[in-house]
Amino acid sequence: MHRLSIVAIALAACALQPAQAAGSDAPAVVTILEGSATVIRGTSKLGAAEGVRLQPNDLIETEKDTYAQLEYADGTRLDLGPTTRLQLNYPSEVSGDRPALYLLSGWIKLSLPQAKGSRAAAFSSVVFDGIDLGGVVLVHIDARGGALFVEQGKARLANRHGKPFAVPPLNSDDFVSVTKDGHTTRDARPSKEFVDQMPRAFRDSIPSRLARYREHEVAPRALGEFSYAEVEPWINAEVAVRRQFVHAWRTRADDPAFRLELTGKLSLHPEWGPVLFPELYAPKPAAEMMGPPWPLPQPGPAPR
C-alpha cells in the first residue's frame, strides 16, 4: 500500500493526479441530491444539483441533513451522508501517491460493480486507508476516529500512521472501528452507535438514475469564490493532503481577508510561508553568500 506522502485523496493529493482506470475519464454525475451541497473546483465555489458532472479533485461538502448520490458510467456509486467533506476522484486502485477518494469527515457508501476482472477500489482518510475494496462498503470518519462496515463483498485496512493494523482481510458483515490513537476493534456486526448514526438513505437500495442524466447535463450554480472559513478544514488538514492547495489556491492569498487568516494561523500550515512572504525565502545573491572578494581592512590601534 502506497502511503499518502505528497490526497489527494482519497482521497488523495498533490501534484495529485487523478487515479485512472478503464472508463475513468467519465465524470461522476450527481443523480440524487436531497438538501444542499457545495463543490470547490479551483478557486470557485459551486452549488451542486442533480445532473451536475463532478470532476477529479473536486472537493464536495454536504450540509446537515443532506443526502447525495453520485454515479459513474461503469455502475460505480458513491453515496454521501450529511456534513461530509470529501475529495473526489474515480474510485479505482491506488495509483502513485494517493488513492482515489479522500474522506476528511462524514459518511460515504461506496458500491462497486461486480464486473468480471474489475480492479479493486481504494479510499483514504486521516484515520485509515481502505484498499482492495469490492462490493458495498460504508465508512464514517469523525473527530474521534473512524469505522468501516462491509455490507457485502470485501475490504482491507491499512494504517495511515504508525505500525500496521493487525486486522485480517474483511468480508461481508465485518465491522472495524479505529480510534485516533490506533486502538482497533473488530466485530461480526456493526455497533449500535454506528447503526443509529448511519444515514437513513444508506439502508435502502435505490435504483440507478443515471440514464435520465446521460444526455442532460446540468451546469453547477456559480457561488463566487470561497472564504477562508469554508476551506479551513482542508488548509489545515494533514500535510499529505493540504500541500496541494498551496498551488491551487495561491491567488486567494491576494484577498486581504483570506491573507489575514492564512498569516494569523501560519503555524498550522507553514507551507504557505513562501506565498505570503516570498522575500524571506528568496535566494541570497551569490556575492553575498561568498563574501567580499578582498580582505576587509583591519582596525588599527586606537590613537593615544
Secondary structure, 3 states (H helix, E strand, C coil): CCCCCCCCCCCCCCCCCCCCCCCCCCCEEEEEEECCEEEEECCEEEECCCCEEECCCCEEEECCCCEEEEECCCCCEEEECCCCEEECCCCCCCECCECCCEEEEEEEEEECCCCCCCCCEEEEECCEEEEEEEEEEEEEEECCEEEEEEEEEEEEEEECCCCCCCCCCEECCCEEEEECCCCEEEECCCCHHHHHHCCHHHHCCCCCCHHHHCCCCECCEEEEECCHHHHHHHHCCCHHHHHHHHHHCHHHHHCHHHHHHHHHCHHHCHHHHHHHCHHHHCCCCHHHHHCCCCCCCCCCCCCC
